[in-house]
Structure formats: structure tokens, C-alpha cells
Amino acid sequence: MKSNTKTLISFITFIISLFTSYFLGEIFYNSIDGTDFYRYFRYIEYFNGTVETPSREQGLFYFWFISNFIEFSQNYYLPDKWEYVYSTAIQFGNFLLT
């Protein structure tokens, strides 16, 4: 009984810390401001159909995965808020991958 209680408390603590760290990252970090965002932005454009070739061949699965979240977020897209939409999609995709 004591072991089950410890396990439950550990699990609840883990879930709370997981979501807390995700939401704090969402509030205080903008993925677009990352130093290499524009270097790899071409991959996202490739999977969205904007460009014909990504011109680099590394990590395509990750960018395909993230581009799916960006495409899903297009329903909530406002032209002046594209950075917020992209940042949120990137962080949510990263959250699911971890």
C-alpha cells in the first residue's frame, strides 16, 4: 500500500512538473528567436509546399513532424501573429517528441 502511494505521488509530481515546464517554456521562450531558426526554416517551407527542395538533407522527419503542427495551426493563423503560431507549433511538437 505504501509503495502504491509513493508511486502515485511520484507520477502526479512528474505530470505536474512536465506540464509546468511546458507552459513556462511556452510563455517565456519564442522559438523564432532561436539562433538557427531561419537556417532551418527552409525545411518547414519545403513541407508546406512553398519551396521545391529543402537544399539540405538532415533531420527531415523532425521538420515534417513540426510542419504538420504548423499546418494544423493555420486554422488559427493571423498574418501579424505568424511568429506566435510557428513558435507554439514548434514547442508543442517538441513537447510530444520528448
Biopython code that builds the backbone (N, CA, C, O; Angstrom):
import numpy as np
from Bio.PDB.StructureBuilder import StructureBuilder

atoms = [
    (1, "MET", "N", (0.826, -1.194, 0.000)),
    (1, "MET", "CA", (0.000, 0.000, 0.000)),
    (1, "MET", "C", (0.869, 1.256, 0.000)),
    (1, "MET", "O", (0.591, 2.211, -0.725)),
    (2, "LYS", "N", (1.926, 1.248, 0.820)),
    (2, "LYS", "CA", (2.808, 2.401, 0.900)),
    (2, "LYS", "C", (3.559, 2.602, -0.417)),
    (2, "LYS", "O", (3.801, 3.735, -0.832)),
    (3, "SER", "N", (3.922, 1.507, -1.065)),
    (3, "SER", "CA", (4.614, 1.585, -2.345)),
    (3, "SER", "C", (3.711, 2.181, -3.426)),
    (3, "SER", "O", (4.167, 2.980, -4.244)),
    (4, "ASN", "N", (2.436, 1.794, -3.432)),
    (4, "ASN", "CA", (1.492, 2.340, -4.408)),
    (4, "ASN", "C", (1.287, 3.838, -4.209)),
    (4, "ASN", "O", (1.173, 4.588, -5.179)),
    (5, "THR", "N", (1.242, 4.266, -2.968)),
    (5, "THR", "CA", (1.078, 5.691, -2.669)),
    (5, "THR", "C", (2.292, 6.480, -3.146)),
    (5, "THR", "O", (2.147, 7.558, -3.722)),
    (6, "LYS", "N", (3.498, 5.941, -2.905)),
    (6, "LYS", "CA", (4.721, 6.596, -3.367)),
    (6, "LYS", "C", (4.750, 6.684, -4.890)),
    (6, "LYS", "O", (5.127, 7.709, -5.458)),
    (7, "THR", "N", (4.350, 5.607, -5.534)),
    (7, "THR", "CA", (4.321, 5.592, -6.992)),
    (7, "THR", "C", (3.328, 6.611, -7.527)),
    (7, "THR", "O", (3.627, 7.326, -8.483)),
    (8, "LEU", "N", (2.176, 6.682, -6.934)),
    (8, "LEU", "CA", (1.157, 7.637, -7.363)),
    (8, "LEU", "C", (1.619, 9.076, -7.151)),
    (8, "LEU", "O", (1.435, 9.925, -8.024)),
    (9, "ILE", "N", (2.213, 9.347, -6.006)),
    (9, "ILE", "CA", (2.720, 10.695, -5.728)),
    (9, "ILE", "C", (3.834, 11.054, -6.707)),
    (9, "ILE", "O", (3.889, 12.183, -7.196)),
    (10, "SER", "N", (4.717, 10.108, -6.994)),
    (10, "SER", "CA", (5.794, 10.353, -7.957)),
    (10, "SER", "C", (5.234, 10.634, -9.345)),
    (10, "SER", "O", (5.703, 11.540, -10.034)),
    (11, "PHE", "N", (4.242, 9.868, -9.754)),
    (11, "PHE", "CA", (3.631, 10.055, -11.066)),
    (11, "PHE", "C", (2.940, 11.413, -11.166)),
    (11, "PHE", "O", (3.092, 12.114, -12.166)),
    (12, "ILE", "N", (2.192, 11.782, -10.148)),
    (12, "ILE", "CA", (1.496, 13.076, -10.147)),
    (12, "ILE", "C", (2.507, 14.222, -10.161)),
    (12, "ILE", "O", (2.315, 15.212, -10.868)),
    (13, "THR", "N", (3.575, 14.092, -9.386)),
    (13, "THR", "CA", (4.623, 15.111, -9.374)),
    (13, "THR", "C", (5.274, 15.233, -10.748)),
    (13, "THR", "O", (5.540, 16.340, -11.217)),
    (14, "PHE", "N", (5.526, 14.107, -11.384)),
    (14, "PHE", "CA", (6.116, 14.113, -12.720)),
    (14, "PHE", "C", (5.206, 14.820, -13.720)),
    (14, "PHE", "O", (5.672, 15.666, -14.484)),
    (15, "ILE", "N", (3.924, 14.490, -13.725)),
    (15, "ILE", "CA", (2.970, 15.092, -14.664)),
    (15, "ILE", "C", (2.860, 16.596, -14.429)),
    (15, "ILE", "O", (2.848, 17.377, -15.381)),
    (16, "ILE", "N", (2.782, 16.997, -13.175)),
    (16, "ILE", "CA", (2.688, 18.433, -12.862)),
    (16, "ILE", "C", (3.945, 19.167, -13.319)),
    (16, "ILE", "O", (3.849, 20.242, -13.911)),
    (17, "SER", "N", (5.116, 18.601, -13.055)),
    (17, "SER", "CA", (6.359, 19.262, -13.464)),
    (17, "SER", "C", (6.506, 19.273, -14.985)),
    (17, "SER", "O", (7.044, 20.226, -15.548)),
    (18, "LEU", "N", (6.034, 18.225, -15.648)),
    (18, "LEU", "CA", (6.095, 18.165, -17.107)),
    (18, "LEU", "C", (5.271, 19.286, -17.733)),
    (18, "LEU", "O", (5.765, 20.019, -18.590)),
    (19, "PHE", "N", (4.033, 19.419, -17.312)),
    (19, "PHE", "CA", (3.172, 20.453, -17.882)),
    (19, "PHE", "C", (3.588, 21.855, -17.435)),
    (19, "PHE", "O", (3.459, 22.811, -18.200)),
    (20, "THR", "N", (4.080, 21.982, -16.217)),
    (20, "THR", "CA", (4.554, 23.287, -15.757)),
    (20, "THR", "C", (5.732, 23.759, -16.597)),
    (20, "THR", "O", (5.778, 24.918, -17.009)),
    (21, "SER", "N", (6.680, 22.868, -16.853)),
    (21, "SER", "CA", (7.838, 23.261, -17.661)),
    (21, "SER", "C", (7.426, 23.573, -19.098)),
    (21, "SER", "O", (7.983, 24.481, -19.714)),
    (22, "TYR", "N", (6.456, 22.832, -19.640)),
    (22, "TYR", "CA", (5.969, 23.130, -20.995)),
    (22, "TYR", "C", (5.338, 24.519, -21.050)),
    (22, "TYR", "O", (5.658, 25.313, -21.934)),
    (23, "PHE", "N", (4.449, 24.811, -20.115)),
    (23, "PHE", "CA", (3.759, 26.099, -20.143)),
    (23, "PHE", "C", (4.701, 27.266, -19.843)),
    (23, "PHE", "O", (4.540, 28.343, -20.417)),
    (24, "LEU", "N", (5.669, 27.075, -18.966)),
    (24, "LEU", "CA", (6.652, 28.133, -18.726)),
    (24, "LEU", "C", (7.494, 28.385, -19.972)),
    (24, "LEU", "O", (7.798, 29.531, -20.300)),
    (25, "GLY", "N", (7.867, 27.318, -20.659)),
    (25, "GLY", "CA", (8.588, 27.478, -21.918)),
    (25, "GLY", "C", (7.747, 28.180, -22.962)),
    (25, "GLY", "O", (8.254, 29.007, -23.719)),
    (26, "GLU", "N", (6.477, 27.860, -23.009)),
    (26, "GLU", "CA", (5.558, 28.491, -23.959)),
    (26, "GLU", "C", (5.413, 29.981, -23.670)),
    (26, "GLU", "O", (5.325, 30.791, -24.592)),
    (27, "ILE", "N", (5.389, 30.336, -22.408)),
    (27, "ILE", "CA", (5.201, 31.740, -22.026)),
    (27, "ILE", "C", (6.472, 32.565, -22.240)),
    (27, "ILE", "O", (6.403, 33.689, -22.737)),
    (28, "PHE", "N", (7.627, 32.015, -21.870)),
    (28, "PHE", "CA", (8.841, 32.824, -21.826)),
    (28, "PHE", "C", (9.838, 32.569, -22.950)),
    (28, "PHE", "O", (10.868, 33.242, -22.996)),
    (29, "TYR", "N", (9.585, 31.638, -23.849)),
    (29, "TYR", "CA", (10.547, 31.369, -24.918)),
    (29, "TYR", "C", (9.857, 31.437, -26.267)),
    (29, "TYR", "O", (8.797, 30.843, -26.468)),
    (30, "ASN", "N", (10.462, 32.161, -27.181)),
    (30, "ASN", "CA", (9.961, 32.264, -28.545)),
    (30, "ASN", "C", (10.915, 31.494, -29.451)),
    (30, "ASN", "O", (12.074, 31.883, -29.597)),
    (31, "SER", "N", (10.452, 30.421, -30.054)),
    (31, "SER", "CA", (11.303, 29.579, -30.891)),
    (31, "SER", "C", (11.839, 30.317, -32.108)),
    (31, "SER", "O", (12.893, 29.958, -32.631)),
    (32, "ILE", "N", (11.141, 31.324, -32.559)),
    (32, "ILE", "CA", (11.578, 32.089, -33.721)),
    (32, "ILE", "C", (12.851, 32.868, -33.404)),
    (32, "ILE", "O", (13.644, 33.144, -34.303)),
    (33, "ASP", "N", (13.051, 33.220, -32.159)),
    (33, "ASP", "CA", (14.237, 33.977, -31.764)),
    (33, "ASP", "C", (15.475, 33.101, -31.631)),
    (33, "ASP", "O", (16.562, 33.611, -31.355)),
    (34, "GLY", "N", (15.332, 31.797, -31.821)),
    (34, "GLY", "CA", (16.485, 30.907, -31.752)),
    (34, "GLY", "C", (17.492, 31.247, -32.837)),
    (34, "GLY", "O", (17.117, 31.721, -33.909)),
    (35, "THR", "N", (18.755, 31.011, -32.566)),
    (35, "THR", "CA", (19.808, 31.428, -33.498)),
    (35, "THR", "C", (19.763, 30.699, -34.827)),
    (35, "THR", "O", (20.216, 31.241, -35.836)),
    (36, "ASP", "N", (19.234, 29.496, -34.858)),
    (36, "ASP", "CA", (19.249, 28.735, -36.105)),
    (36, "ASP", "C", (17.871, 28.559, -36.736)),
    (36, "ASP", "O", (17.721, 27.739, -37.641)),
    (37, "PHE", "N", (16.866, 29.299, -36.288)),
    (37, "PHE", "CA", (15.520, 29.121, -36.838)),
    (37, "PHE", "C", (15.491, 29.401, -38.332)),
    (37, "PHE", "O", (14.979, 28.588, -39.101)),
    (38, "TYR", "N", (16.025, 30.524, -38.749)),
    (38, "TYR", "CA", (15.941, 30.888, -40.167)),
    (38, "TYR", "C", (16.848, 30.022, -41.025)),
    (38, "TYR", "O", (16.639, 29.911, -42.233)),
    (39, "ARG", "N", (17.844, 29.413, -40.417)),
    (39, "ARG", "CA", (18.695, 28.476, -41.154)),
    (39, "ARG", "C", (17.905, 27.226, -41.543)),
    (39, "ARG", "O", (18.092, 26.688, -42.634)),
    (40, "TYR", "N", (17.026, 26.764, -40.656)),
    (40, "TYR", "CA", (16.255, 25.550, -40.903)),
    (40, "TYR", "C", (14.816, 25.817, -41.326)),
    (40, "TYR", "O", (14.050, 24.876, -41.534)),
    (41, "PHE", "N", (14.446, 27.068, -41.456)),
    (41, "PHE", "CA", (13.084, 27.427, -41.842)),
    (41, "PHE", "C", (12.738, 26.893, -43.234)),
    (41, "PHE", "O", (11.574, 26.626, -43.533)),
    (42, "ARG", "N", (13.750, 26.740, -44.071)),
    (42, "ARG", "CA", (13.528, 26.229, -45.431)),
    (42, "ARG", "C", (12.916, 24.829, -45.406)),
    (42, "ARG", "O", (12.136, 24.492, -46.296)),
    (43, "TYR", "N", (13.245, 24.016, -44.423)),
    (43, "TYR", "CA", (12.639, 22.688, -44.304)),
    (43, "TYR", "C", (11.134, 22.791, -44.081)),
    (43, "TYR", "O", (10.357, 22.056, -44.692)),
    (44, "ILE", "N", (10.733, 23.691, -43.217)),
    (44, "ILE", "CA", (9.304, 23.870, -42.951)),
    (44, "ILE", "C", (8.609, 24.372, -44.205)),
    (44, "ILE", "O", (7.505, 23.933, -44.525)),
    (45, "GLU", "N", (9.255, 25.296, -44.919)),
    (45, "GLU", "CA", (8.690, 25.777, -46.181)),
    (45, "GLU", "C", (8.570, 24.639, -47.192)),
    (45, "GLU", "O", (7.602, 24.580, -47.950)),
    (46, "TYR", "N", (9.545, 23.745, -47.205)),
    (46, "TYR", "CA", (9.509, 22.606, -48.127)),
    (46, "TYR", "C", (8.301, 21.713, -47.851)),
    (46, "TYR", "O", (7.592, 21.327, -48.780)),
    (47, "PHE", "N", (8.066, 21.389, -46.608)),
    (47, "PHE", "CA", (6.945, 20.507, -46.280)),
    (47, "PHE", "C", (5.595, 21.214, -46.368)),
    (47, "PHE", "O", (4.559, 20.556, -46.465)),
    (48, "ASN", "N", (5.597, 22.529, -46.336)),
    (48, "ASN", "CA", (4.356, 23.272, -46.564)),
    (48, "ASN", "C", (4.098, 23.511, -48.042)),
    (48, "ASN", "O", (3.032, 24.004, -48.411)),
    (49, "GLY", "N", (5.065, 23.166, -48.899)),
    (49, "GLY", "CA", (4.892, 23.305, -50.340)),
    (49, "GLY", "C", (5.306, 24.651, -50.894)),
    (49, "GLY", "O", (5.012, 24.950, -52.052)),
    (50, "THR", "N", (5.974, 25.468, -50.111)),
    (50, "THR", "CA", (6.387, 26.793, -50.568)),
    (50, "THR", "C", (7.610, 26.728, -51.472)),
    (50, "THR", "O", (7.696, 27.480, -52.443)),
    (51, "VAL", "N", (8.553, 25.846, -51.172)),
    (51, "VAL", "CA", (9.752, 25.678, -51.995)),
    (51, "VAL", "C", (9.808, 24.238, -52.490)),
    (51, "VAL", "O", (9.185, 23.345, -51.914)),
    (52, "GLU", "N", (10.573, 24.023, -53.579)),
    (52, "GLU", "CA", (10.615, 22.689, -54.198)),
    (52, "GLU", "C", (11.639, 21.753, -53.580)),
    (52, "GLU", "O", (11.431, 20.540, -53.560)),
    (53, "THR", "N", (12.734, 22.291, -53.078)),
    (53, "THR", "CA", (13.747, 21.445, -52.445)),
    (53, "THR", "C", (14.187, 22.082, -51.130)),
    (53, "THR", "O", (14.232, 23.306, -51.014)),
    (54, "PRO", "N", (14.509, 21.258, -50.147)),
    (54, "PRO", "CA", (14.973, 21.823, -48.879)),
    (54, "PRO", "C", (16.424, 22.280, -48.933)),
    (54, "PRO", "O", (16.864, 23.026, -48.058)),
    (55, "SER", "N", (17.178, 21.846, -49.944)),
    (55, "SER", "CA", (18.584, 22.197, -50.184)),
    (55, "SER", "C", (19.543, 21.670, -49.119)),
    (55, "SER", "O", (20.748, 21.907, -49.203)),
    (56, "ARG", "N", (19.036, 20.976, -48.144)),
    (56, "ARG", "CA", (19.859, 20.295, -47.144)),
    (56, "ARG", "C", (19.174, 18.978, -46.839)),
    (56, "ARG", "O", (17.951, 18.877, -46.928)),
    (57, "GLU", "N", (19.937, 17.987, -46.487)),
    (57, "GLU", "CA", (19.342, 16.685, -46.213)),
    (57, "GLU", "C", (19.710, 16.221, -44.819)),
    (57, "GLU", "O", (20.547, 15.334, -44.654)),
    (58, "GLN", "N", (19.100, 16.805, -43.835)),
    (58, "GLN", "CA", (19.329, 16.355, -42.464)),
    (58, "GLN", "C", (18.070, 16.531, -41.647)),
    (58, "GLN", "O", (17.398, 17.558, -41.748)),
    (59, "GLY", "N", (17.748, 15.553, -40.849)),
    (59, "GLY", "CA", (16.634, 15.653, -39.927)),
    (59, "GLY", "C", (15.284, 15.902, -40.555)),
    (59, "GLY", "O", (14.488, 16.667, -40.010)),
    (60, "LEU", "N", (15.001, 15.281, -41.683)),
    (60, "LEU", "CA", (13.755, 15.575, -42.388)),
    (60, "LEU", "C", (12.523, 15.144, -41.612)),
    (60, "LEU", "O", (11.489, 15.809, -41.677)),
    (61, "PHE", "N", (12.617, 14.036, -40.877)),
    (61, "PHE", "CA", (11.444, 13.590, -40.119)),
    (61, "PHE", "C", (11.023, 14.642, -39.112)),
    (61, "PHE", "O", (9.832, 14.926, -38.984)),
    (62, "TYR", "N", (11.958, 15.219, -38.402)),
    (62, "TYR", "CA", (11.634, 16.231, -37.392)),
    (62, "TYR", "C", (10.899, 17.410, -38.028)),
    (62, "TYR", "O", (9.881, 17.862, -37.504)),
    (63, "PHE", "N", (11.404, 17.903, -39.137)),
    (63, "PHE", "CA", (10.786, 19.068, -39.772)),
    (63, "PHE", "C", (9.441, 18.722, -40.396)),
    (63, "PHE", "O", (8.542, 19.562, -40.431)),
    (64, "TRP", "N", (9.295, 17.503, -40.886)),
    (64, "TRP", "CA", (7.988, 17.063, -41.377)),
    (64, "TRP", "C", (6.987, 17.033, -40.222)),
    (64, "TRP", "O", (5.846, 17.470, -40.365)),
    (65, "PHE", "N", (7.424, 16.519, -39.092)),
    (65, "PHE", "CA", (6.573, 16.438, -37.901)),
    (65, "PHE", "C", (6.137, 17.833, -37.450)),
    (65, "PHE", "O", (4.958, 18.065, -37.183)),
    (66, "ILE", "N", (7.086, 18.753, -37.366)),
    (66, "ILE", "CA", (6.786, 20.123, -36.945)),
    (66, "ILE", "C", (5.900, 20.817, -37.972)),
    (66, "ILE", "O", (4.994, 21.561, -37.596)),
    (67, "SER", "N", (6.140, 20.589, -39.254)),
    (67, "SER", "CA", (5.321, 21.243, -40.283)),
    (67, "SER", "C", (3.870, 20.777, -40.220)),
    (67, "SER", "O", (2.966, 21.529, -40.584)),
    (68, "ASN", "N", (3.637, 19.557, -39.767)),
    (68, "ASN", "CA", (2.253, 19.104, -39.581)),
    (68, "ASN", "C", (1.547, 19.913, -38.497)),
    (68, "ASN", "O", (0.370, 20.244, -38.643)),
    (69, "PHE", "N", (2.242, 20.231, -37.429)),
    (69, "PHE", "CA", (1.642, 21.055, -36.377)),
    (69, "PHE", "C", (1.409, 22.479, -36.860)),
    (69, "PHE", "O", (0.414, 23.107, -36.501)),
    (70, "ILE", "N", (2.322, 22.984, -37.668)),
    (70, "ILE", "CA", (2.140, 24.330, -38.218)),
    (70, "ILE", "C", (0.951, 24.342, -39.163)),
    (70, "ILE", "O", (0.149, 25.276, -39.145)),
    (71, "GLU", "N", (0.831, 23.309, -39.989)),
    (71, "GLU", "CA", (-0.309, 23.225, -40.910)),
    (71, "GLU", "C", (-1.626, 23.149, -40.138)),
    (71, "GLU", "O", (-2.606, 23.790, -40.517)),
    (72, "PHE", "N", (-1.650, 22.379, -39.072)),
    (72, "PHE", "CA", (-2.848, 22.297, -38.240)),
    (72, "PHE", "C", (-3.171, 23.651, -37.616)),
    (72, "PHE", "O", (-4.339, 24.006, -37.457)),
    (73, "SER", "N", (-2.126, 24.404, -37.264)),
    (73, "SER", "CA", (-2.321, 25.709, -36.628)),
    (73, "SER", "C", (-2.758, 26.785, -37.609)),
    (73, "SER", "O", (-3.143, 27.877, -37.190)),
    (74, "GLN", "N", (-2.706, 26.500, -38.904)),
    (74, "GLN", "CA", (-3.086, 27.502, -39.897)),
    (74, "GLN", "C", (-4.543, 27.927, -39.745)),
    (74, "GLN", "O", (-4.911, 29.012, -40.196)),
    (75, "ASN", "N", (-5.377, 27.103, -39.125)),
    (75, "ASN", "CA", (-6.769, 27.485, -38.886)),
    (75, "ASN", "C", (-6.856, 28.686, -37.954)),
    (75, "ASN", "O", (-7.835, 29.431, -37.980)),
    (76, "TYR", "N", (-5.829, 28.871, -37.133)),
    (76, "TYR", "CA", (-5.810, 29.960, -36.165)),
    (76, "TYR", "C", (-4.823, 31.042, -36.576)),
    (76, "TYR", "O", (-4.418, 31.873, -35.762)),
    (77, "TYR", "N", (-4.449, 31.023, -37.828)),
    (77, "TYR", "CA", (-3.399, 31.898, -38.340)),
    (77, "TYR", "C", (-3.907, 33.313, -38.572)),
    (77, "TYR", "O", (-4.930, 33.528, -39.222)),
    (78, "LEU", "N", (-3.178, 34.262, -38.032)),
    (78, "LEU", "CA", (-3.404, 35.673, -38.314)),
    (78, "LEU", "C", (-2.106, 36.207, -38.910)),
    (78, "LEU", "O", (-1.034, 35.943, -38.364)),
    (79, "PRO", "N", (-2.169, 36.942, -40.000)),
    (79, "PRO", "CA", (-0.934, 37.378, -40.668)),
    (79, "PRO", "C", (0.065, 38.083, -39.753)),
    (79, "PRO", "O", (1.272, 37.908, -39.918)),
    (80, "ASP", "N", (-0.401, 38.854, -38.817)),
    (80, "ASP", "CA", (0.536, 39.555, -37.947)),
    (80, "ASP", "C", (0.984, 38.710, -36.757)),
    (80, "ASP", "O", (1.799, 39.172, -35.958)),
    (81, "LYS", "N", (0.479, 37.502, -36.618)),
    (81, "LYS", "CA", (0.833, 36.623, -35.495)),
    (81, "LYS", "C", (1.518, 35.336, -35.961)),
    (81, "LYS", "O", (1.510, 34.346, -35.228)),
    (82, "TRP", "N", (2.109, 35.323, -37.160)),
    (82, "TRP", "CA", (2.692, 34.094, -37.686)),
    (82, "TRP", "C", (3.823, 33.586, -36.797)),
    (82, "TRP", "O", (3.998, 32.376, -36.660)),
    (83, "GLU", "N", (4.594, 34.489, -36.190)),
    (83, "GLU", "CA", (5.686, 34.055, -35.324)),
    (83, "GLU", "C", (5.155, 33.305, -34.106)),
    (83, "GLU", "O", (5.735, 32.302, -33.689)),
    (84, "TYR", "N", (4.071, 33.784, -33.544)),
    (84, "TYR", "CA", (3.463, 33.110, -32.395)),
    (84, "TYR", "C", (2.955, 31.726, -32.787)),
    (84, "TYR", "O", (3.159, 30.756, -32.057)),
    (85, "VAL", "N", (2.294, 31.634, -33.940)),
    (85, "VAL", "CA", (1.759, 30.349, -34.400)),
    (85, "VAL", "C", (2.891, 29.359, -34.632)),
    (85, "VAL", "O", (2.805, 28.209, -34.202)),
    (86, "TYR", "N", (3.951, 29.792, -35.307)),
    (86, "TYR", "CA", (5.081, 28.904, -35.573)),
    (86, "TYR", "C", (5.769, 28.490, -34.272)),
    (86, "TYR", "O", (6.087, 27.316, -34.087)),
    (87, "SER", "N", (5.997, 29.437, -33.381)),
    (87, "SER", "CA", (6.666, 29.126, -32.121)),
    (87, "SER", "C", (5.859, 28.135, -31.297)),
    (87, "SER", "O", (6.416, 27.191, -30.736)),
    (88, "THR", "N", (4.556, 28.344, -31.222)),
    (88, "THR", "CA", (3.693, 27.438, -30.465)),
    (88, "THR", "C", (3.688, 26.045, -31.083)),
    (88, "THR", "O", (3.749, 25.047, -30.365)),
    (89, "ALA", "N", (3.617, 25.972, -32.404)),
    (89, "ALA", "CA", (3.616, 24.671, -33.080)),
    (89, "ALA", "C", (4.941, 23.945, -32.862)),
    (89, "ALA", "O", (4.952, 22.736, -32.631)),
    (90, "ILE", "N", (6.043, 24.659, -32.932)),
    (90, "ILE", "CA", (7.360, 24.050, -32.716)),
    (90, "ILE", "C", (7.478, 23.533, -31.286)),
    (90, "ILE", "O", (7.946, 22.416, -31.064)),
    (91, "GLN", "N", (7.063, 24.330, -30.331)),
    (91, "GLN", "CA", (7.192, 23.903, -28.939)),
    (91, "GLN", "C", (6.262, 22.745, -28.603)),
    (91, "GLN", "O", (6.632, 21.859, -27.833)),
    (92, "PHE", "N", (5.063, 22.740, -29.168)),
    (92, "PHE", "CA", (4.156, 21.625, -28.907)),
    (92, "PHE", "C", (4.673, 20.342, -29.562)),
    (92, "PHE", "O", (4.591, 19.266, -28.969)),
    (93, "GLY", "N", (5.203, 20.453, -30.774)),
    (93, "GLY", "CA", (5.801, 19.291, -31.427)),
    (93, "GLY", "C", (6.978, 18.751, -30.639)),
    (93, "GLY", "O", (7.118, 17.538, -30.483)),
    (94, "ASN", "N", (7.828, 19.641, -30.141)),
    (94, "ASN", "CA", (8.960, 19.215, -29.310)),
    (94, "ASN", "C", (8.487, 18.566, -28.019)),
    (94, "ASN", "O", (9.079, 17.595, -27.547)),
    (95, "PHE", "N", (7.428, 19.102, -27.457)),
    (95, "PHE", "CA", (6.862, 18.532, -26.228)),
    (95, "PHE", "C", (6.409, 17.094, -26.465)),
    (95, "PHE", "O", (6.655, 16.221, -25.633)),
    (96, "LEU", "N", (5.754, 16.846, -27.584)),
    (96, "LEU", "CA", (5.284, 15.490, -27.873)),
    (96, "LEU", "C", (6.423, 14.541, -28.209)),
    (96, "LEU", "O", (6.321, 13.340, -27.957)),
    (97, "LEU", "N", (7.499, 15.056, -28.769)),
    (97, "LEU", "CA", (8.639, 14.204, -29.098)),
    (97, "LEU", "C", (9.455, 13.809, -27.871)),
    (97, "LEU", "O", (10.162, 12.802, -27.895)),
    (98, "THR", "N", (9.362, 14.592, -26.805)),
    (98, "THR", "CA", (10.167, 14.268, -25.621)),
    (98, "THR", "C", (9.451, 13.403, -24.697)),
    (98, "THR", "O", (9.988, 13.038, -23.652)),
]
sb = StructureBuilder()
sb.init_structure("model")
sb.init_model(0)
sb.init_chain("A")
sb.init_seg("    ")
for serial, (resi, resn, name, xyz) in enumerate(atoms, 1):
    if name == "N":
        sb.init_residue(resn, " ", resi, " ")
    sb.init_atom(name, np.array(xyz, "f"), 0.0, 1.0, " ", f" {name:<3s}", serial, name[0])
structure = sb.get_structure()
